[in-house]
Amino acid sequence: MRVLRLSTCLRPVWILIALAVGCGVMTGSAQSYANPPTWHPMTMLNVNFDTTALKLDVVDQAEKMGANVYPVLTAARDSTYDPAMPWGVLNGTAWSRRLGWDDPNRKAGNPALFILTLITNIYGSDAGIWIDCVSRSPGLEAYLAIGKFGVNAINNATNADGSVIIDPTLNAYSGIFGTAGSSTRWRWDGQMDHNTYAVALSDITVPDQLFSATYKVYVGDPQGNEILNPDGTSASTTAVWTWQGPATGFQPELKILHKIAVEWPGDFSNYVLEWAESADSTIWTRVDHTPVVMAGTSLVLVDASASHRYFRLRLAD
Ligand SMILES: [Cu+2]
């Protein structure tokens, strides 16, 4: 390895280090990631409202999938999804979008029979259906997912190259049901909603591990406070959803990496590390890793697969 150091004392201060790394050819860093998971195969657990008894009911998954048959979580190792995308939260988890909330009268197309119409007719125009996750297995997380790909209500919203178009207004893959500090209560919009349920691989300790969530489904006002029936009874019902972990458990893989460590004195934290293809390049790119400060130095590990690469420190603006 040949190391060349250049520096000037002009501001902003540049410190150049040229790294000659082996003799390999430049390898592209572009990585292909999987599209976000779709809602297929799907099993909808229908929410019904009995207008005579004034009672909600959710069809149990056992009725749809068979007794003791559960949606199996799909493992996604760390580099499955682009970490910059909303669904990147699923890296390192086993997930499922199979189970969904649905209104059985939605497809018939008669708005008078839609469940939210039935609810507002009885409880007032502000009333809605809320789902409160009252308990869940340790490690079971839930993320808002809308439409086929989870990030767009338009199910065929893809670019020419097949990549999915994200609707940023939906805040898709934000935590719900208590995940990531969210409220345990979620207001259902009466549509077919296949949210994403996921468990970190490190939380899966035995094969076929079962994870469950218990939901209270109730009529509520816009703030999520329950609205009782005129006689003081509750229209609410309890639903338990269960998922099954993968058939094999997971253990961490130990790897030895071919990386180069770049460091500078830790008290110069106001400098940023940049790289370029050549020393006289006009295009310098910030190294997108936060330095680790240890033993008085700022340390960044960079990929060693490039045949050569130039680094400099620049005083941050
Ligand atoms: Cu569905």
Boltz pocket constraint, residues with backbone or C-beta under 6 A from the ligand:
constraints:
  - pocket:
      binder: B
      contacts: [[A, 39], [A, 42], [A, 43], [A, 44], [A, 98], [A, 100], [A, 102], [A, 192], [A, 194]]
      max_distance: 6.0
